[in-house]
Amino acid sequence: METTTKNTVNYIYNTMELKNEIIKTIESIEKWADSNDYRIKGNITEFKFEVLRIDNLSDLSTKKMKKICKYIFFINNHKTLKRINSFFSILHRLLSTTNSINSIKISVSEKEEKIQMARKKMKEAKETYETLLKLYKEEKGDFYKNK
């Protein structure tokens, strides 16, 4: 009988290894965003160069390094917009204390955004339809049954 092993977070405390993992993760995010036609707001190549240039990575506490490693682990296992945007947010907050790093955000494609807006409008129209139907039924009552 085969036993399954559970993947666990690999914590990295060496700053060079952590930088390399961050860069690898950013590159995989970039490929994922391109394959899914997501839009990247901000310059991601500039962001990678800023991460490589950062010297204050060694000043991060162990807890903050663990937090970055957890986000890297979660993103490598299953990429979602929420995880990726929170990863970029964490990097921006932790690493931009001395350097001016532009924030990065990934959003859905234009087509998906149009679909979401159309669905929102459809829901609003459905709500007005239901209220008008209710008013119609109240007005009609059993008028046609009694005729």
Long-range contacts (C-beta under 8 A, 24 or more apart in sequence): 7-73, 7-77, 9-66, 9-69, 9-70, 9-73, 10-69, 10-73, 11-65, 11-66, 11-69, 12-65, 12-69, 13-62, 13-65, 15-57, 15-58, 18-57, 18-65, 18-68, 18-69, 19-51, 19-52, 19-54, 19-57, 21-69, 21-72, 22-51, 22-68, 22-72, 22-91, 23-48, 23-51, 23-52, 25-72, 25-75, 25-76, 25-87, 26-51, 28-75, 28-76, 28-79, 29-75, 29-79, 29-84, 29-87, 29-106, 32-79, 32-84, 33-106, 36-109, 37-109, 37-111, 38-81, 38-106, 38-107, 38-108, 38-109, 39-106, 39-107, 39-108, 39-109, 39-110, 40-104, 40-105, 40-106, 41-104, 41-105, 41-106, 41-107, 42-102, 42-103, 42-104, 42-105, 43-102, 43-104, 44-104, 46-102, 47-88, 47-101, 47-102, 47-104, 50-95, 50-99, 50-101, 50-102, 51-91, 51-95, 51-101, 53-99, 54-95, 54-99, 56-95, 56-97, 56-98, 56-99, 57-95, 60-94, 64-94, 68-94, 81-106, 81-107, 81-108
